[in-house]
Amino acid sequence: MMKIIIVDDNLTNLMIIEKILRKAGYNRLVKLSSAVELYEYLQLDVSNPVEVHVDLILMDMMMPEIDGIEACRTVLANERFHDLPIIFVTAMGDSNKMAEAMDAGALDYVMKPINTVELLARIRSVLRLKHEKDLRKERDRRIQYELDLAKQVQRSMLSAPLLEEDVTISAVYRPSFELAGDFYAWYPISPNRYGVILLDMMGHGISSSLVGMYIYSALKDTITNVCEPEAVMKELNVRMNQLHAPDSLNYYFTAIYFVIDTKKKMIEYVNAGHPAGIAIVDEEVKLLTEGSCALGFFDEIEVTKGVIRYKEDARILLFTDGLSEWLEEEYEDATAKLVGCLQESGMVDPICLMQKLQPSSELANPPKDDMCLVMISTST
């Protein structure tokens, strides 16, 4: 049931407005004689206020101590009441004052002497607007809840850090929105063999996240059963094309996938249109560039596998273009910066690396895209 507060320092005006409203069926009324009483009722100065439900304030403009315009600004400045509708009921016909009242946040005004039909019409109009706003706020809260839940699901699907005697794998993941289009995963294929993938879905947000999770659901079986990099990429391309429908937006993604064999000391990889991964093997820098086009464009794709062998140890860095584009705003060559940081002190921790990559300028722009960084280090 609607609750309306009437604020007026004139007792007669309070009684007139109350009578009009009760006759129209508005029975939950609160009558106050000053802005100070309004502040107290709304508990504006209380550190831990009790929830106060109000649907509308009808307020006189000219009141002693604190006038209606100042009271309007104060009430609407409070986070709990910033959407609360306020209608001024005033005898003042100064157009400048009316403009000031509207600038303060009031939604409407009614002139005295009060015309009953006009007052009730303006009240109904303002309450309809409030009802629509309340529905939208409830919808936004529901959407935010669902986004938070989807975010938890998405994060739970990402692989946990892997620390084995022969290999260490971990990642840093910084989505630009609640849901991202970047995914990574790694799985033991057989003793001493591990499959690692990083993919970047076109766009970001809900749609790319959902498509990404669809592809992610196919990753484990594809990687552990198919294993070989060329076959894995071809299978993922088939899965992506299964989503395409006539007259719809066709999604695609870039990816880099490799299998590292720590016993044979060999890395086999395919880069499907993704930023080149960086491998430092026996202190020599190699870029992971061999592969194919992005996945999802064509029904059939040609795939070239790259092979890298090492004798002592290997460190591999994979990243999405959100990271490289962000770095290029600060540094001339993002790859050179990544290589330099990776070489320093034999860095193997992605969190430390990300901190070192942070642009020095306080004016540096925040990332515009999802950023993901995966680091793999072998142990001898």
N, C-alpha and C positions, 0 to 999 in steps of 0.2 A: 504494500500500500504506500502511496506517495507521501513523503514528508516534506513540508514546505516551511521555511523559516521566514517570518515577517519581521523586518527591522525598521522601526520608526520611533522617533522621540515624542511623537504626538499620540496620546492615548486614543483620541477620537479616530484618527486615521487607522490605528491598529484594529479598532473595533469594526470599522467600516469594511476593511479588507477581509477580516476574519469572517464577517457575516456573508460577504459575497462568496468566499471560497467554500464555506460550509454548505451554503445553499446549492453550490455546484457539485457537491459530493466530495470535496477535499476536507477530510476530517482530522488528519494528522498534521496539526499546525503547532508551531512554536513561535510565541510572540516575545520579541526582545525590544528594548527601548534605546539601545546604543550599540555602537561598534564594539565597545569594550565588552558588553555582555555577549555579543556574537563571538568574539575571540575566546571568551571563557567557555561558551557552550561547545565550540569546535575544538577546544583544548589546543589552541595554536601554540601556547607557551609551555605546554607540558612535554617533558622529555620522552615519556612512554605513554602516549595518549591511548585511551580506550577507543575502539573503532566507533565512529559516529557516522550514521547513515543519513544523508541529506540529498534530496532530489532537486531542490530549487530554493534560491533566496530571492525574496522581494524586498528591496531596500530603498529607503529614502535617501536622497542625495545630500540634502542639507541637514546635518546633525551636529550637535555641540561636541567639542573635543576632537573627535575624529570624523571627518565627513565620509560620505558614502563612497566617493571615488578612491580615497586612500584605503578604506576598508576593503573595497573590491580588489585592489592590487595586492593587499596583504593576504587575503584569503586565497586568491588564485596562485600566489607565489608558493604556497604550501603544496608539497608534492601530493598529499592526500586529497586535495581539493582542486587541483589545477584544471579539471574538466567540469567543475560544478557550475551550472548555469545561474547567472545573476541577471535579474531584471530590475531596473531602477523605476521607482514610482515617485515622481517629482512634480512640483509646481513650477520649477524653473524652466523657462522657455528659451534660455540662452543657447544658441546653436553651437557656440564654441565649447560650452560646458557639456553639451550632449556628445560632441565629438570626442572630448576628453574622456567621458564616461565609457564610450565604446572602445577607445584606445586602451583603457584600463582593463578591458576584457569582458565587460558586460555584453550580453547577447541582444538585449532589447531595452526599451523604456516605455513607460506609460505616463501620460500627463494627468495631473490633478486639475480639476475634480475628476474622479475616476469614472470612466465609462465602463460599466460592467461587461458589456459584450466585448469591447476591445481588450480589457484585461484578461478575460478568460480565453480569448482567441490567441493572445500572445503567450499565455501560459501553456496552452495545448501545443502550440508550435515549438516552443522551447523544450518541452518535455518529450515531444517526438524526437527532436534532435538528440536529446540526452539518451533516449532509449536506443537509438541507432548507434551512438558512440559506445554505449555499454555492450551492445551485441558485438561490435567490432573489437572491443578490448577483450571480451571473452573469447572470441575467435582467435585473436592474436595470442592469448595465453595458451589456448589449446594447441595452436600451431607450434609455439615455442616449446611446449612440453614434448610434442612429437619429434621436433628437431633434436631436442636434447637426448631423447631416447634413441633416435637414429644415430646420433653421434656416438653414444655409448656402444651401440651394436657395431658401428663401423670401426671404432678403436679396438674393440675386443677381437676383431677379425685379423688385425695386424700381428705379424709374428713377434714373439717376445725375443729379447736378446739371446743369442746362442753363444755359449762359452764351452768349447770342447778343447781337448788337449792339442788338437791339430789346427783348430780354426776358431776365430772370434768374429761374430757378426752382430751389429747393432745399428740403430737408426735414430735420426732426429726428424720429427714430423710436425710441421707448422702450417695448418690449413688457414687460408685467408677468410673462410666463412665457417659456419658451424659444421657444414659437410664439405668434404673435399673430393677431388677427382684423382688424387694420388694414392696409390696402393703399393705396398711392398710385401714380399713373403720370401721365406726360405725354408727348405725341407731337406732332411737327410734322405738321399736316394739309396745309398748302400754304404757299407763301411768306407770311410775316407772320401766319399763323394757327396757334394751338397749342391742343390739347385737354388739359385737366387734370382729373383725377378723384381724389377721396379717398373711400374707403369704409370702413365699420366693420361687420364681421360680428357677428351676435348671439353673445354669449359670448366666450370666449377659450380658448386651448389647442389641442390637436391637432385636434379636430373642426371648430372654426370656422376654423382655419388651412387645413385641407384644402378646405373649401367655398370659402373665400376665394381659394385658388389656382385652383380650378375657374373661378370668375368672372373672376379675373385673366387666365386663359388666353384668355378671349374679349374682353378689353378692346381690345387693339391693333387687331384687325380691325374691331371694332365702332366704335371711335372714328375710325379713319382712313377707313373705308368709308362709314359712316353719317353721321358728322360732327355733324349737328344735335342739340343737347342733348335735345330731346323724344324724338326717334327713338332715341337712344342709351339713354336710361333705359327706354324701352319694350322695347327689345331685351334689355337686361340683366334686366328683370323676367321676360321669357319664359324666358331661360336659367335663372333662379333657380327658376321653377316647374317646369322640366323635372327638377329634382332631387327634387321631392316624390313621396313614395310613400305608399300607404295604411298607416295605423297606425304611421307613423314621425314623428319629430320634424321639423317643418318649419322650416327656417332662413330668416332674412330678414336684410337689411342696409340700413343707411342710407347715403346717398352724396350728394356734391355734385359736380356736373360742370359745367364751363364751357368755352366756346371764346372765346379772346381774339384779336381781330384788331388788331394793332398799327398797321396802315396806316389802317384805318377808325376806330381808337380806340374800339372797341366790345367789350363783354363780354356774351355771351349765356350764361345759366346755368339749371340746374334743381337745386333742392334737394329730395332725396327723404328727408324725415324726419330730416335731419341737422342738427346745430347750425349756426346761421346763420354763414356765412362773413362776414368783414369786408373791405370794400373802401374804401380811401381814394383818392378820385378828385378831383384838383384841390383837395386839402386838405379835401374834404367826405367825411364818413363815411356809408357806405351798407351796410346789412345784406342778405346774400343769402338771402332768405326764400321767394321764389316757387318753386313746384315741385309736388311730389306726396307721397303717403304713402311709407313705406319699401317697398323692393322685395322681393317674394316672398310678400306677404300675399294678393294677389288676382291672378286670371288677367288681368284687364284693369284698367288704371289711367288716371285722368285726369291729364294733365300740363300745367302752366302754365309757360311760359318767362319768365324775367326778363331784362331788357335794361338795361345800364348803359353810358352814353357818357361819354367824358372828352375834355378838350381838350389837357391838357399831359402828365400822367403818372398812373399808377395803381399802387397797391400792394394786394395781396390776401392775406388770411390765412385759411387753411382749417385746421380742427382737429377732432379727435374728442372725444366726450363724456368720455373718460377724462381729458383735460386740463382741461376746464371743471369737472368734478366735483371734481378735485383742487384747483383754484384756489378753488372755492367754500368749501372747508374753511378757507381762510385769509382770503379776501376776500369782501365782501358781494356783489359783482357781478362775475362772471368776465369778462363781455363788456366792461364798462367798464374793467377792469384791462388786458385785451388791447388795447383801443383806445388807452388812455393810453400803454402801452409802445410800441405801433406808431407813434404820433405823435411820440414823443420822438426828436429828432435824425434824423428820417427813416429809422429803423431798417429795414434790409432783410435782415439776416442772421438766420436762424431759430435758430442756436445761441446767438447773443448774446441774442436775445429769450427763449429758454428759460432762460438763466442769470438774466436779469432777473426772470423770473416766479417763480424759486425762492422759496418761502415763507421769511421771515426767521427764523421760530421754529425752534430746534433740535429742538423736540418735534413738529414737523409730521409728520403721518402719511405713510408712503410711498404712492405711487400704488397703487390697488387694481385699476386697469384699464389696458389698453394706452393709450399716449399717442402721438399723431402730430400734427405741425404742419408745414404746407406754406406756403411764402411765395413770392409771385410779384411781381416788380417790373418795370415797363416802363422803357425808356430812350428818351429823345427825341434 
